[in-house]
Amino acid sequence: MPAPLLLEEPGGLAATLAAVRARLGLVLLLFALAGAQWWWTVREMDGMDDGPWTALGSSGWFVGVWTAMMAAMMFPSVAPTVALYTRMARARTPLAPLAFTAGYLLVWVAAGVAALALSTVVGALAGDTLAWDRAGRPLTGATLMVAAAYEFTPLKKACLGKCRSPLGFLLSTWRDGWRGGLQMGSKHGAWCLGCCWALMASLFALGVMSVVWMAVVAGLIAAEKLLPWRRAATYATAGTLIVIGVLAVAAPDVIPGLTLPGSGMHSPMGG
């Protein structure tokens, strides 16, 4: 059972803020780990950005880079939830936050593996049909439009609600022990995936090896999850996606930070 102190908090936001204050060292550690992964990812992906729908490279290399990317992008926004879970856990052990965070990250690793498999199948079936100068350009615009529309769906609202106010989720799915932490972290990761999959699809559409677009998408995710103005964050995210989507089709050369395929950048290693 969760600690009684958390049950007496006046609301989910208050409980989360109290947990962040009480577990500030853990929160700072997660931010430090995210920073280290940003540094490693920037170094590893140097020269790899080939623009929209960049080839993903060999499976082992991509999964490693993707795992680091997810830690860099997602640890800051999930840190308050990990702090709240750790404060609620009866056992004061490093395994509690480690298990929860590992379960969360495993969901995103699995999503990356699925994306890699889908890319391989589509590439084999479509050939050069999806090249930038053929269907790739309108596909990029369509992907961002779909992501913008998803911002206003009931599923997005439900998933984002779990991410923004995790107290109810933790109370309703509580499991003791490190195995319980792993299960709860995985479930929370699934809600987060439901919230952010369209934004991640936009990252692939704009260039998954681009540190610039990685930072943009990470910023949108953090804003939606952490800013107190939920509606404003949703409209701002959707508006940003629409503007970039329209420009990707009409005038891609004016989009700051967008590498146009064939402009001389190297593809990811491994072909």
Rosetta blueprint (number, residue, H / E / L):
1 M L
2 P L
3 A L
4 P H
5 L H
6 L H
7 L H
8 E L
9 E L
10 P L
11 G L
12 G H
13 L H
14 A H
15 A H
16 T H
17 L H
18 A H
19 A H
20 V H
21 R H
22 A H
23 R L
24 L H
25 G H
26 L H
27 V H
28 L H
29 L H
30 L H
31 F H
32 A H
33 L H
34 A H
35 G H
36 A H
37 Q H
38 W H
39 W H
40 W H
41 T H
42 V H
43 R H
44 E H
45 M L
46 D L
47 G L
48 M L
49 D L
50 D L
51 G L
52 P L
53 W L
54 T L
55 A L
56 L L
57 G L
58 S L
59 S H
60 G H
61 W H
62 F H
63 V H
64 G H
65 V H
66 W H
67 T H
68 A H
69 M H
70 M H
71 A H
72 A H
73 M H
74 M H
75 F H
76 P H
77 S H
78 V H
79 A H
80 P H
81 T H
82 V H
83 A H
84 L H
85 Y H
86 T H
87 R H
88 M H
89 A L
90 R L
91 A L
92 R L
93 T L
94 P L
95 L H
96 A H
97 P H
98 L H
99 A H
100 F H
101 T H
102 A H
103 G H
104 Y H
105 L H
106 L H
107 V H
108 W H
109 V H
110 A H
111 A H
112 G H
113 V H
114 A H
115 A H
116 L H
117 A H
118 L H
119 S H
120 T H
121 V H
122 V H
123 G H
124 A H
125 L H
126 A H
127 G H
128 D H
129 T H
130 L H
131 A L
132 W H
133 D H
134 R H
135 A H
136 G H
137 R H
138 P H
139 L H
140 T H
141 G H
142 A H
143 T H
144 L H
145 M H
146 V H
147 A H
148 A H
149 A H
150 Y H
151 E L
152 F L
153 T L
154 P H
155 L H
156 K H
157 K H
158 A H
159 C H
160 L H
161 G H
162 K H
163 C H
164 R H
165 S L
166 P H
167 L H
168 G H
169 F H
170 L H
171 L H
172 S H
173 T L
174 W L
175 R L
176 D L
177 G H
178 W H
179 R H
180 G H
181 G H
182 L H
183 Q H
184 M H
185 G H
186 S H
187 K H
188 H H
189 G H
190 A H
191 W H
192 C H
193 L H
194 G H
195 C H
196 C H
197 W H
198 A H
199 L H
200 M H
201 A H
202 S H
203 L H
204 F H
205 A H
206 L H
207 G L
208 V L
209 M L
210 S L
211 V H
212 V H
213 W H
214 M H
215 A H
216 V H
217 V H
218 A H
219 G H
220 L H
221 I H
222 A H
223 A H
224 E H
225 K H
226 L H
227 L L
228 P L
229 W L
230 R H
231 R H
232 A H
233 A H
234 T H
235 Y H
236 A H
237 T H
238 A H
239 G H
240 T H
241 L H
242 I H
243 V H
244 I H
245 G H
246 V H
247 L H
248 A H
249 V H
250 A H
251 A L
252 P H
253 D H
254 V H
255 I L
256 P L
257 G L
258 L L
259 T L
260 L L
261 P L
262 G L
263 S L
264 G L
265 M L
266 H L
267 S L
268 P L
269 M L
270 G L
271 G L
